[in-house]
Amino acid sequence: MHELSIVQNILDIAESEARKNNAKKIIKIGLKIGEMSGVVIDSIIFCFETLKTNTIARDAELLIDHIPLAGKCKNCGSNFQINNYIFKCNTCNNNDIEIITGRELFVDELEVE
């Protein structure tokens, strides 16, 4: 379960940023997680609730923005949502596409006190 180390890194980042700003408490951590990021969101939530207990984020809320998988066709230029990991343009049926969203995994927001 690599989610445990991911959440530990998220908490390390949040605590480091909080200390840089002389904050005593982390209120909220917002994450962007893409559909194809390779993490299980329920595991992220579980690990966050477990690991935050002895940190300045012990009362923090975790907000997760789930980013759908989307692509852009290199043939016709169409932007489209990729469903069921079928990497084919919905307009011209070409499979030469660029993934434009869905691989994100980062801290997007941090609220401290």
Jmol script that loads the backbone (N, CA, C; Angstrom):
load data "model"
ATOM      1  N   MET A   1       0.845  -1.179   0.000  1.00  0.00           N
ATOM      2  CA  MET A   1       0.000   0.000   0.000  1.00  0.00           C
ATOM      3  C   MET A   1       0.887   1.237   0.000  1.00  0.00           C
ATOM      4  N   HIS A   2       1.135   1.792  -1.169  1.00  0.00           N
ATOM      5  CA  HIS A   2       1.975   2.980  -1.260  1.00  0.00           C
ATOM      6  C   HIS A   2       1.241   4.238  -0.812  1.00  0.00           C
ATOM      7  N   GLU A   3      -0.066   4.142  -0.593  1.00  0.00           N
ATOM      8  CA  GLU A   3      -0.822   5.288  -0.110  1.00  0.00           C
ATOM      9  C   GLU A   3      -0.315   5.767   1.243  1.00  0.00           C
ATOM     10  N   LEU A   4       0.179   4.854   2.061  1.00  0.00           N
ATOM     11  CA  LEU A   4       0.703   5.226   3.377  1.00  0.00           C
ATOM     12  C   LEU A   4       1.879   6.195   3.239  1.00  0.00           C
ATOM     13  N   SER A   5       2.816   5.883   2.360  1.00  0.00           N
ATOM     14  CA  SER A   5       3.963   6.779   2.175  1.00  0.00           C
ATOM     15  C   SER A   5       3.547   8.075   1.474  1.00  0.00           C
ATOM     16  N   ILE A   6       2.563   8.017   0.602  1.00  0.00           N
ATOM     17  CA  ILE A   6       2.063   9.226  -0.053  1.00  0.00           C
ATOM     18  C   ILE A   6       1.451  10.165   0.978  1.00  0.00           C
ATOM     19  N   VAL A   7       0.616   9.625   1.853  1.00  0.00           N
ATOM     20  CA  VAL A   7      -0.012  10.453   2.889  1.00  0.00           C
ATOM     21  C   VAL A   7       1.040  10.995   3.853  1.00  0.00           C
ATOM     22  N   GLN A   8       2.050  10.207   4.185  1.00  0.00           N
ATOM     23  CA  GLN A   8       3.111  10.708   5.059  1.00  0.00           C
ATOM     24  C   GLN A   8       3.817  11.896   4.399  1.00  0.00           C
ATOM     25  N   ASN A   9       4.069  11.789   3.112  1.00  0.00           N
ATOM     26  CA  ASN A   9       4.689  12.899   2.382  1.00  0.00           C
ATOM     27  C   ASN A   9       3.778  14.125   2.340  1.00  0.00           C
ATOM     28  N   ILE A  10       2.485  13.917   2.164  1.00  0.00           N
ATOM     29  CA  ILE A  10       1.521  15.025   2.166  1.00  0.00           C
ATOM     30  C   ILE A  10       1.546  15.728   3.518  1.00  0.00           C
ATOM     31  N   LEU A  11       1.527  14.963   4.586  1.00  0.00           N
ATOM     32  CA  LEU A  11       1.572  15.562   5.923  1.00  0.00           C
ATOM     33  C   LEU A  11       2.898  16.283   6.170  1.00  0.00           C
ATOM     34  N   ASP A  12       3.987  15.713   5.692  1.00  0.00           N
ATOM     35  CA  ASP A  12       5.298  16.369   5.830  1.00  0.00           C
ATOM     36  C   ASP A  12       5.309  17.711   5.101  1.00  0.00           C
ATOM     37  N   ILE A  13       4.762  17.740   3.899  1.00  0.00           N
ATOM     38  CA  ILE A  13       4.684  18.979   3.120  1.00  0.00           C
ATOM     39  C   ILE A  13       3.821  20.004   3.855  1.00  0.00           C
ATOM     40  N   ALA A  14       2.659  19.571   4.320  1.00  0.00           N
ATOM     41  CA  ALA A  14       1.730  20.480   4.999  1.00  0.00           C
ATOM     42  C   ALA A  14       2.349  21.042   6.276  1.00  0.00           C
ATOM     43  N   GLU A  15       2.987  20.186   7.070  1.00  0.00           N
ATOM     44  CA  GLU A  15       3.609  20.660   8.310  1.00  0.00           C
ATOM     45  C   GLU A  15       4.771  21.606   8.021  1.00  0.00           C
ATOM     46  N   SER A  16       5.547  21.312   7.019  1.00  0.00           N
ATOM     47  CA  SER A  16       6.668  22.175   6.651  1.00  0.00           C
ATOM     48  C   SER A  16       6.173  23.560   6.232  1.00  0.00           C
ATOM     49  N   GLU A  17       5.151  23.605   5.398  1.00  0.00           N
ATOM     50  CA  GLU A  17       4.586  24.883   4.959  1.00  0.00           C
ATOM     51  C   GLU A  17       3.952  25.635   6.128  1.00  0.00           C
ATOM     52  N   ALA A  18       3.294  24.904   7.008  1.00  0.00           N
ATOM     53  CA  ALA A  18       2.680  25.535   8.184  1.00  0.00           C
ATOM     54  C   ALA A  18       3.753  26.173   9.067  1.00  0.00           C
ATOM     55  N   ARG A  19       4.849  25.469   9.293  1.00  0.00           N
ATOM     56  CA  ARG A  19       5.945  26.003  10.117  1.00  0.00           C
ATOM     57  C   ARG A  19       6.571  27.244   9.477  1.00  0.00           C
ATOM     58  N   LYS A  20       6.722  27.221   8.153  1.00  0.00           N
ATOM     59  CA  LYS A  20       7.284  28.383   7.443  1.00  0.00           C
ATOM     60  C   LYS A  20       6.438  29.633   7.672  1.00  0.00           C
ATOM     61  N   ASN A  21       5.151  29.427   7.918  1.00  0.00           N
ATOM     62  CA  ASN A  21       4.224  30.540   8.108  1.00  0.00           C
ATOM     63  C   ASN A  21       3.814  30.720   9.571  1.00  0.00           C
ATOM     64  N   ASN A  22       4.609  30.130  10.479  1.00  0.00           N
ATOM     65  CA  ASN A  22       4.372  30.228  11.921  1.00  0.00           C
ATOM     66  C   ASN A  22       2.973  29.792  12.344  1.00  0.00           C
ATOM     67  N   ALA A  23       2.411  28.848  11.641  1.00  0.00           N
ATOM     68  CA  ALA A  23       1.083  28.326  11.978  1.00  0.00           C
ATOM     69  C   ALA A  23       1.213  27.259  13.055  1.00  0.00           C
ATOM     70  N   LYS A  24       0.231  27.190  13.896  1.00  0.00           N
ATOM     71  CA  LYS A  24       0.218  26.210  14.992  1.00  0.00           C
ATOM     72  C   LYS A  24      -0.713  25.037  14.707  1.00  0.00           C
ATOM     73  N   LYS A  25      -1.561  25.208  13.698  1.00  0.00           N
ATOM     74  CA  LYS A  25      -2.587  24.199  13.439  1.00  0.00           C
ATOM     75  C   LYS A  25      -2.916  24.178  11.952  1.00  0.00           C
ATOM     76  N   ILE A  26      -3.117  22.979  11.428  1.00  0.00           N
ATOM     77  CA  ILE A  26      -3.571  22.814  10.050  1.00  0.00           C
ATOM     78  C   ILE A  26      -5.071  22.525  10.097  1.00  0.00           C
ATOM     79  N   ILE A  27      -5.825  23.341   9.389  1.00  0.00           N
ATOM     80  CA  ILE A  27      -7.285  23.229   9.387  1.00  0.00           C
ATOM     81  C   ILE A  27      -7.778  22.341   8.239  1.00  0.00           C
ATOM     82  N   LYS A  28      -7.159  22.540   7.066  1.00  0.00           N
ATOM     83  CA  LYS A  28      -7.638  21.849   5.879  1.00  0.00           C
ATOM     84  C   LYS A  28      -6.485  21.572   4.924  1.00  0.00           C
ATOM     85  N   ILE A  29      -6.519  20.394   4.316  1.00  0.00           N
ATOM     86  CA  ILE A  29      -5.580  20.041   3.259  1.00  0.00           C
ATOM     87  C   ILE A  29      -6.409  19.620   2.049  1.00  0.00           C
ATOM     88  N   GLY A  30      -6.178  20.294   0.931  1.00  0.00           N
ATOM     89  CA  GLY A  30      -6.891  19.965  -0.300  1.00  0.00           C
ATOM     90  C   GLY A  30      -5.961  19.272  -1.278  1.00  0.00           C
ATOM     91  N   LEU A  31      -6.413  18.174  -1.821  1.00  0.00           N
ATOM     92  CA  LEU A  31      -5.623  17.402  -2.787  1.00  0.00           C
ATOM     93  C   LEU A  31      -6.328  17.357  -4.134  1.00  0.00           C
ATOM     94  N   LYS A  32      -5.538  17.291  -5.188  1.00  0.00           N
ATOM     95  CA  LYS A  32      -6.033  16.984  -6.532  1.00  0.00           C
ATOM     96  C   LYS A  32      -5.517  15.581  -6.837  1.00  0.00           C
ATOM     97  N   ILE A  33      -6.441  14.678  -7.129  1.00  0.00           N
ATOM     98  CA  ILE A  33      -6.060  13.298  -7.429  1.00  0.00           C
ATOM     99  C   ILE A  33      -6.716  12.885  -8.739  1.00  0.00           C
ATOM    100  N   GLY A  34      -5.884  12.586  -9.718  1.00  0.00           N
ATOM    101  CA  GLY A  34      -6.366  12.164 -11.026  1.00  0.00           C
ATOM    102  C   GLY A  34      -6.789  10.707 -11.039  1.00  0.00           C
ATOM    103  N   GLU A  35      -7.737  10.416 -11.904  1.00  0.00           N
ATOM    104  CA  GLU A  35      -8.272   9.067 -12.048  1.00  0.00           C
ATOM    105  C   GLU A  35      -7.182   8.036 -12.351  1.00  0.00           C
ATOM    106  N   MET A  36      -6.139   8.453 -13.069  1.00  0.00           N
ATOM    107  CA  MET A  36      -5.082   7.532 -13.462  1.00  0.00           C
ATOM    108  C   MET A  36      -3.811   7.730 -12.626  1.00  0.00           C
ATOM    109  N   SER A  37      -3.954   8.291 -11.427  1.00  0.00           N
ATOM    110  CA  SER A  37      -2.794   8.560 -10.579  1.00  0.00           C
ATOM    111  C   SER A  37      -2.232   7.295  -9.925  1.00  0.00           C
ATOM    112  N   GLY A  38      -3.022   6.255  -9.889  1.00  0.00           N
ATOM    113  CA  GLY A  38      -2.549   5.002  -9.314  1.00  0.00           C
ATOM    114  C   GLY A  38      -2.780   4.878  -7.821  1.00  0.00           C
ATOM    115  N   VAL A  39      -3.589   5.777  -7.240  1.00  0.00           N
ATOM    116  CA  VAL A  39      -3.872   5.671  -5.806  1.00  0.00           C
ATOM    117  C   VAL A  39      -5.349   5.346  -5.590  1.00  0.00           C
ATOM    118  N   VAL A  40      -5.616   4.710  -4.470  1.00  0.00           N
ATOM    119  CA  VAL A  40      -6.978   4.378  -4.071  1.00  0.00           C
ATOM    120  C   VAL A  40      -7.413   5.447  -3.070  1.00  0.00           C
ATOM    121  N   ILE A  41      -8.416   6.216  -3.446  1.00  0.00           N
ATOM    122  CA  ILE A  41      -8.836   7.347  -2.626  1.00  0.00           C
ATOM    123  C   ILE A  41      -9.270   6.909  -1.228  1.00  0.00           C
ATOM    124  N   ASP A  42      -9.989   5.805  -1.109  1.00  0.00           N
ATOM    125  CA  ASP A  42     -10.397   5.320   0.216  1.00  0.00           C
ATOM    126  C   ASP A  42      -9.174   5.010   1.086  1.00  0.00           C
ATOM    127  N   SER A  43      -8.120   4.502   0.491  1.00  0.00           N
ATOM    128  CA  SER A  43      -6.887   4.227   1.237  1.00  0.00           C
ATOM    129  C   SER A  43      -6.201   5.523   1.658  1.00  0.00           C
ATOM    130  N   ILE A  44      -6.237   6.535   0.795  1.00  0.00           N
ATOM    131  CA  ILE A  44      -5.676   7.845   1.149  1.00  0.00           C
ATOM    132  C   ILE A  44      -6.408   8.392   2.370  1.00  0.00           C
ATOM    133  N   ILE A  45      -7.720   8.330   2.354  1.00  0.00           N
ATOM    134  CA  ILE A  45      -8.529   8.838   3.468  1.00  0.00           C
ATOM    135  C   ILE A  45      -8.219   8.064   4.746  1.00  0.00           C
ATOM    136  N   PHE A  46      -8.177   6.745   4.662  1.00  0.00           N
ATOM    137  CA  PHE A  46      -7.881   5.913   5.832  1.00  0.00           C
ATOM    138  C   PHE A  46      -6.502   6.242   6.403  1.00  0.00           C
ATOM    139  N   CYS A  47      -5.504   6.314   5.542  1.00  0.00           N
ATOM    140  CA  CYS A  47      -4.137   6.602   5.989  1.00  0.00           C
ATOM    141  C   CYS A  47      -4.048   8.006   6.585  1.00  0.00           C
ATOM    142  N   PHE A  48      -4.745   8.965   5.992  1.00  0.00           N
ATOM    143  CA  PHE A  48      -4.732  10.324   6.518  1.00  0.00           C
ATOM    144  C   PHE A  48      -5.306  10.351   7.930  1.00  0.00           C
ATOM    145  N   GLU A  49      -6.445   9.708   8.132  1.00  0.00           N
ATOM    146  CA  GLU A  49      -7.067   9.683   9.462  1.00  0.00           C
ATOM    147  C   GLU A  49      -6.162   8.995  10.481  1.00  0.00           C
ATOM    148  N   THR A  50      -5.409   8.008  10.063  1.00  0.00           N
ATOM    149  CA  THR A  50      -4.509   7.287  10.961  1.00  0.00           C
ATOM    150  C   THR A  50      -3.250   8.087  11.271  1.00  0.00           C
ATOM    151  N   LEU A  51      -2.626   8.672  10.259  1.00  0.00           N
ATOM    152  CA  LEU A  51      -1.333   9.331  10.437  1.00  0.00           C
ATOM    153  C   LEU A  51      -1.416  10.737  11.021  1.00  0.00           C
ATOM    154  N   LYS A  52      -2.533  11.394  10.900  1.00  0.00           N
ATOM    155  CA  LYS A  52      -2.624  12.791  11.341  1.00  0.00           C
ATOM    156  C   LYS A  52      -2.703  12.947  12.858  1.00  0.00           C
ATOM    157  N   THR A  53      -2.957  11.876  13.578  1.00  0.00           N
ATOM    158  CA  THR A  53      -3.267  11.966  15.006  1.00  0.00           C
ATOM    159  C   THR A  53      -2.195  12.656  15.853  1.00  0.00           C
ATOM    160  N   ASN A  54      -0.935  12.451  15.580  1.00  0.00           N
ATOM    161  CA  ASN A  54       0.129  13.045  16.390  1.00  0.00           C
ATOM    162  C   ASN A  54       0.823  14.200  15.681  1.00  0.00           C
ATOM    163  N   THR A  55       0.053  14.951  14.885  1.00  0.00           N
ATOM    164  CA  THR A  55       0.616  16.062  14.120  1.00  0.00           C
ATOM    165  C   THR A  55      -0.210  17.323  14.386  1.00  0.00           C
ATOM    166  N   ILE A  56       0.251  18.436  13.842  1.00  0.00           N
ATOM    167  CA  ILE A  56      -0.538  19.669  13.964  1.00  0.00           C
ATOM    168  C   ILE A  56      -1.740  19.642  13.021  1.00  0.00           C
ATOM    169  N   ALA A  57      -1.889  18.557  12.291  1.00  0.00           N
ATOM    170  CA  ALA A  57      -3.048  18.364  11.409  1.00  0.00           C
ATOM    171  C   ALA A  57      -4.067  17.415  12.029  1.00  0.00           C
ATOM    172  N   ARG A  58      -3.936  17.158  13.322  1.00  0.00           N
ATOM    173  CA  ARG A  58      -4.793  16.142  13.952  1.00  0.00           C
ATOM    174  C   ARG A  58      -6.289  16.415  13.801  1.00  0.00           C
ATOM    175  N   ASP A  59      -6.689  17.692  13.690  1.00  0.00           N
ATOM    176  CA  ASP A  59      -8.101  18.039  13.513  1.00  0.00           C
ATOM    177  C   ASP A  59      -8.410  18.469  12.081  1.00  0.00           C
ATOM    178  N   ALA A  60      -7.465  18.291  11.193  1.00  0.00           N
ATOM    179  CA  ALA A  60      -7.619  18.784   9.816  1.00  0.00           C
ATOM    180  C   ALA A  60      -8.637  17.982   9.016  1.00  0.00           C
ATOM    181  N   GLU A  61      -9.247  18.688   8.092  1.00  0.00           N
ATOM    182  CA  GLU A  61     -10.163  18.089   7.141  1.00  0.00           C
ATOM    183  C   GLU A  61      -9.389  17.837   5.847  1.00  0.00           C
ATOM    184  N   LEU A  62      -9.626  16.693   5.245  1.00  0.00           N
ATOM    185  CA  LEU A  62      -9.000  16.357   3.973  1.00  0.00           C
ATOM    186  C   LEU A  62     -10.036  16.508   2.870  1.00  0.00           C
ATOM    187  N   LEU A  63      -9.747  17.383   1.909  1.00  0.00           N
ATOM    188  CA  LEU A  63     -10.633  17.581   0.765  1.00  0.00           C
ATOM    189  C   LEU A  63      -9.962  17.006  -0.470  1.00  0.00           C
ATOM    190  N   ILE A  64     -10.687  16.186  -1.196  1.00  0.00           N
ATOM    191  CA  ILE A  64     -10.121  15.550  -2.380  1.00  0.00           C
ATOM    192  C   ILE A  64     -10.933  15.951  -3.605  1.00  0.00           C
ATOM    193  N   ASP A  65     -10.241  16.524  -4.569  1.00  0.00           N
ATOM    194  CA  ASP A  65     -10.838  16.867  -5.849  1.00  0.00           C
ATOM    195  C   ASP A  65     -10.410  15.783  -6.835  1.00  0.00           C
ATOM    196  N   HIS A  66     -11.351  14.947  -7.231  1.00  0.00           N
ATOM    197  CA  HIS A  66     -11.073  13.840  -8.145  1.00  0.00           C
ATOM    198  C   HIS A  66     -11.107  14.365  -9.573  1.00  0.00           C
ATOM    199  N   ILE A  67      -9.991  14.228 -10.283  1.00  0.00           N
ATOM    200  CA  ILE A  67      -9.862  14.745 -11.652  1.00  0.00           C
ATOM    201  C   ILE A  67     -10.074  13.604 -12.640  1.00  0.00           C
ATOM    202  N   PRO A  68     -11.077  13.737 -13.526  1.00  0.00           N
ATOM    203  CA  PRO A  68     -11.331  12.673 -14.498  1.00  0.00           C
ATOM    204  C   PRO A  68     -10.227  12.592 -15.554  1.00  0.00           C
ATOM    205  N   LEU A  69     -10.147  11.445 -16.168  1.00  0.00           N
ATOM    206  CA  LEU A  69      -9.187  11.204 -17.239  1.00  0.00           C
ATOM    207  C   LEU A  69      -9.726  11.815 -18.534  1.00  0.00           C
ATOM    208  N   ALA A  70      -8.927  12.698 -19.142  1.00  0.00           N
ATOM    209  CA  ALA A  70      -9.349  13.352 -20.377  1.00  0.00           C
ATOM    210  C   ALA A  70      -8.183  13.415 -21.344  1.00  0.00           C
ATOM    211  N   GLY A  71      -8.520  13.464 -22.615  1.00  0.00           N
ATOM    212  CA  GLY A  71      -7.491  13.498 -23.653  1.00  0.00           C
ATOM    213  C   GLY A  71      -7.797  14.507 -24.730  1.00  0.00           C
ATOM    214  N   LYS A  72      -6.792  14.705 -25.583  1.00  0.00           N
ATOM    215  CA  LYS A  72      -6.928  15.570 -26.752  1.00  0.00           C
ATOM    216  C   LYS A  72      -6.418  14.777 -27.948  1.00  0.00           C
ATOM    217  N   CYS A  73      -7.222  14.739 -28.975  1.00  0.00           N
ATOM    218  CA  CYS A  73      -6.856  14.011 -30.181  1.00  0.00           C
ATOM    219  C   CYS A  73      -5.792  14.789 -30.953  1.00  0.00           C
ATOM    220  N   LYS A  74      -4.722  14.112 -31.313  1.00  0.00           N
ATOM    221  CA  LYS A  74      -3.661  14.757 -32.097  1.00  0.00           C
ATOM    222  C   LYS A  74      -4.029  14.843 -33.583  1.00  0.00           C
ATOM    223  N   ASN A  75      -5.085  14.162 -33.963  1.00  0.00           N
ATOM    224  CA  ASN A  75      -5.530  14.191 -35.357  1.00  0.00           C
ATOM    225  C   ASN A  75      -6.523  15.328 -35.613  1.00  0.00           C
ATOM    226  N   CYS A  76      -7.619  15.369 -34.829  1.00  0.00           N
ATOM    227  CA  CYS A  76      -8.674  16.360 -35.094  1.00  0.00           C
ATOM    228  C   CYS A  76      -8.723  17.483 -34.063  1.00  0.00           C
ATOM    229  N   GLY A  77      -7.949  17.355 -32.975  1.00  0.00           N
ATOM    230  CA  GLY A  77      -7.905  18.412 -31.965  1.00  0.00           C
ATOM    231  C   GLY A  77      -9.027  18.384 -30.956  1.00  0.00           C
ATOM    232  N   SER A  78      -9.884  17.397 -31.012  1.00  0.00           N
ATOM    233  CA  SER A  78     -11.023  17.285 -30.096  1.00  0.00           C
ATOM    234  C   SER A  78     -10.547  16.957 -28.675  1.00  0.00           C
ATOM    235  N   ASN A  79     -11.148  17.621 -27.679  1.00  0.00           N
ATOM    236  CA  ASN A  79     -10.941  17.281 -26.267  1.00  0.00           C
ATOM    237  C   ASN A  79     -12.092  16.398 -25.827  1.00  0.00           C
ATOM    238  N   PHE A  80     -11.798  15.358 -25.037  1.00  0.00           N
ATOM    239  CA  PHE A  80     -12.853  14.428 -24.644  1.00  0.00           C
ATOM    240  C   PHE A  80     -12.468  13.706 -23.357  1.00  0.00           C
ATOM    241  N   GLN A  81     -13.495  13.224 -22.649  1.00  0.00           N
ATOM    242  CA  GLN A  81     -13.279  12.420 -21.452  1.00  0.00           C
ATOM    243  C   GLN A  81     -13.021  10.982 -21.873  1.00  0.00           C
ATOM    244  N   ILE A  82     -12.027  10.367 -21.246  1.00  0.00           N
ATOM    245  CA  ILE A  82     -11.674   8.980 -21.552  1.00  0.00           C
ATOM    246  C   ILE A  82     -12.417   8.088 -20.569  1.00  0.00           C
ATOM    247  N   ASN A  83     -13.254   7.214 -21.096  1.00  0.00           N
ATOM    248  CA  ASN A  83     -14.028   6.306 -20.252  1.00  0.00           C
ATOM    249  C   ASN A  83     -13.517   4.883 -20.402  1.00  0.00           C
ATOM    250  N   ASN A  84     -13.502   4.171 -19.296  1.00  0.00           N
ATOM    251  CA  ASN A  84     -13.097   2.759 -19.273  1.00  0.00           C
ATOM    252  C   ASN A  84     -11.709   2.532 -19.864  1.00  0.00           C
ATOM    253  N   TYR A  85     -10.847   3.548 -19.753  1.00  0.00           N
ATOM    254  CA  TYR A  85      -9.467   3.478 -20.240  1.00  0.00           C
ATOM    255  C   TYR A  85      -9.386   3.097 -21.721  1.00  0.00           C
ATOM    256  N   ILE A  86     -10.365   3.561 -22.489  1.00  0.00           N
ATOM    257  CA  ILE A  86     -10.348   3.380 -23.942  1.00  0.00           C
ATOM    258  C   ILE A  86      -9.749   4.657 -24.521  1.00  0.00           C
ATOM    259  N   PHE A  87      -8.492   4.575 -24.925  1.00  0.00           N
ATOM    260  CA  PHE A  87      -7.731   5.733 -25.384  1.00  0.00           C
ATOM    261  C   PHE A  87      -7.926   5.938 -26.888  1.00  0.00           C
ATOM    262  N   LYS A  88      -9.123   6.374 -27.236  1.00  0.00           N
ATOM    263  CA  LYS A  88      -9.491   6.580 -28.626  1.00  0.00           C
ATOM    264  C   LYS A  88     -10.384   7.807 -28.711  1.00  0.00           C
ATOM    265  N   CYS A  89     -10.145   8.649 -29.717  1.00  0.00           N
ATOM    266  CA  CYS A  89     -10.918   9.877 -29.900  1.00  0.00           C
ATOM    267  C   CYS A  89     -12.396   9.554 -30.122  1.00  0.00           C
ATOM    268  N   ASN A  90     -13.240  10.288 -29.406  1.00  0.00           N
ATOM    269  CA  ASN A  90     -14.686  10.107 -29.554  1.00  0.00           C
ATOM    270  C   ASN A  90     -15.214  10.694 -30.860  1.00  0.00           C
ATOM    271  N   THR A  91     -14.453  11.591 -31.475  1.00  0.00           N
ATOM    272  CA  THR A  91     -14.901  12.266 -32.693  1.00  0.00           C
ATOM    273  C   THR A  91     -14.456  11.544 -33.960  1.00  0.00           C
ATOM    274  N   CYS A  92     -13.131  11.265 -34.058  1.00  0.00           N
ATOM    275  CA  CYS A  92     -12.621  10.681 -35.315  1.00  0.00           C
ATOM    276  C   CYS A  92     -12.115   9.246 -35.159  1.00  0.00           C
ATOM    277  N   ASN A  93     -12.204   8.717 -33.934  1.00  0.00           N
ATOM    278  CA  ASN A  93     -11.823   7.322 -33.656  1.00  0.00           C
ATOM    279  C   ASN A  93     -10.317   7.072 -33.739  1.00  0.00           C
ATOM    280  N   ASN A  94      -9.521   8.108 -33.780  1.00  0.00           N
ATOM    281  CA  ASN A  94      -8.062   7.990 -33.824  1.00  0.00           C
ATOM    282  C   ASN A  94      -7.550   7.614 -32.432  1.00  0.00           C
ATOM    283  N   ASN A  95      -6.492   6.822 -32.374  1.00  0.00           N
ATOM    284  CA  ASN A  95      -5.931   6.471 -31.063  1.00  0.00           C
ATOM    285  C   ASN A  95      -4.618   7.210 -30.767  1.00  0.00           C
ATOM    286  N   ASP A  96      -4.292   8.214 -31.561  1.00  0.00           N
ATOM    287  CA  ASP A  96      -3.115   9.044 -31.303  1.00  0.00           C
ATOM    288  C   ASP A  96      -3.579  10.250 -30.487  1.00  0.00           C
ATOM    289  N   ILE A  97      -3.569  10.079 -29.164  1.00  0.00           N
ATOM    290  CA  ILE A  97      -4.090  11.115 -28.279  1.00  0.00           C
ATOM    291  C   ILE A  97      -3.052  11.529 -27.248  1.00  0.00           C
ATOM    292  N   GLU A  98      -3.290  12.684 -26.665  1.00  0.00           N
ATOM    293  CA  GLU A  98      -2.468  13.194 -25.573  1.00  0.00           C
ATOM    294  C   GLU A  98      -3.346  13.222 -24.324  1.00  0.00           C
ATOM    295  N   ILE A  99      -2.861  12.680 -23.225  1.00  0.00           N
ATOM    296  CA  ILE A  99      -3.599  12.754 -21.966  1.00  0.00           C
ATOM    297  C   ILE A  99      -3.407  14.157 -21.409  1.00  0.00           C
ATOM    298  N   ILE A 100      -4.528  14.851 -21.141  1.00  0.00           N
ATOM    299  CA  ILE A 100      -4.420  16.227 -20.652  1.00  0.00           C
ATOM    300  C   ILE A 100      -4.800  16.364 -19.176  1.00  0.00           C
ATOM    301  N   THR A 101      -5.610  15.468 -18.652  1.00  0.00           N
ATOM    302  CA  THR A 101      -5.889  15.438 -17.210  1.00  0.00           C
ATOM    303  C   THR A 101      -6.081  13.995 -16.769  1.00  0.00           C
ATOM    304  N   GLY A 102      -5.910  13.796 -15.463  1.00  0.00           N
ATOM    305  CA  GLY A 102      -6.160  12.472 -14.904  1.00  0.00           C
ATOM    306  C   GLY A 102      -4.958  11.835 -14.254  1.00  0.00           C
ATOM    307  N   ARG A 103      -3.775  12.466 -14.358  1.00  0.00           N
ATOM    308  CA  ARG A 103      -2.572  11.914 -13.736  1.00  0.00           C
ATOM    309  C   ARG A 103      -2.130  12.727 -12.517  1.00  0.00           C
ATOM    310  N   GLU A 104      -2.919  13.725 -12.128  1.00  0.00           N
ATOM    311  CA  GLU A 104      -2.556  14.620 -11.030  1.00  0.00           C
ATOM    312  C   GLU A 104      -2.493  13.893  -9.680  1.00  0.00           C
ATOM    313  N   LEU A 105      -1.591  14.352  -8.849  1.00  0.00           N
ATOM    314  CA  LEU A 105      -1.515  13.927  -7.448  1.00  0.00           C
ATOM    315  C   LEU A 105      -0.675  14.979  -6.726  1.00  0.00           C
ATOM    316  N   PHE A 106      -1.354  15.974  -6.150  1.00  0.00           N
ATOM    317  CA  PHE A 106      -0.613  17.028  -5.465  1.00  0.00           C
ATOM    318  C   PHE A 106      -1.476  17.759  -4.446  1.00  0.00           C
ATOM    319  N   VAL A 107      -0.785  18.423  -3.508  1.00  0.00           N
ATOM    320  CA  VAL A 107      -1.447  19.281  -2.535  1.00  0.00           C
ATOM    321  C   VAL A 107      -1.797  20.575  -3.258  1.00  0.00           C
ATOM    322  N   ASP A 108      -3.072  20.907  -3.266  1.00  0.00           N
ATOM    323  CA  ASP A 108      -3.557  22.083  -3.978  1.00  0.00           C
ATOM    324  C   ASP A 108      -3.921  23.216  -3.033  1.00  0.00           C
ATOM    325  N   GLU A 109      -4.243  22.886  -1.796  1.00  0.00           N
ATOM    326  CA  GLU A 109      -4.731  23.882  -0.860  1.00  0.00           C
ATOM    327  C   GLU A 109      -4.302  23.515   0.546  1.00  0.00           C
ATOM    328  N   LEU A 110      -3.970  24.524   1.305  1.00  0.00           N
ATOM    329  CA  LEU A 110      -3.584  24.319   2.706  1.00  0.00           C
ATOM    330  C   LEU A 110      -4.125  25.493   3.513  1.00  0.00           C
ATOM    331  N   GLU A 111      -4.964  25.193   4.489  1.00  0.00           N
ATOM    332  CA  GLU A 111      -5.490  26.234   5.377  1.00  0.00           C
ATOM    333  C   GLU A 111      -4.915  26.008   6.765  1.00  0.00           C
ATOM    334  N   VAL A 112      -4.298  27.046   7.297  1.00  0.00           N
ATOM    335  CA  VAL A 112      -3.657  26.946   8.612  1.00  0.00           C
ATOM    336  C   VAL A 112      -4.156  28.039   9.528  1.00  0.00           C
ATOM    337  N   GLU A 113      -3.832  27.873  10.790  1.00  0.00           N
ATOM    338  CA  GLU A 113      -4.197  28.861  11.805  1.00  0.00           C
ATOM    339  C   GLU A 113      -2.995  29.163  12.662  1.00  0.00           C
TER     340      GLU A 113
END
end "model"
wireframe off; spacefill off
backbone 0.3
color backbone group
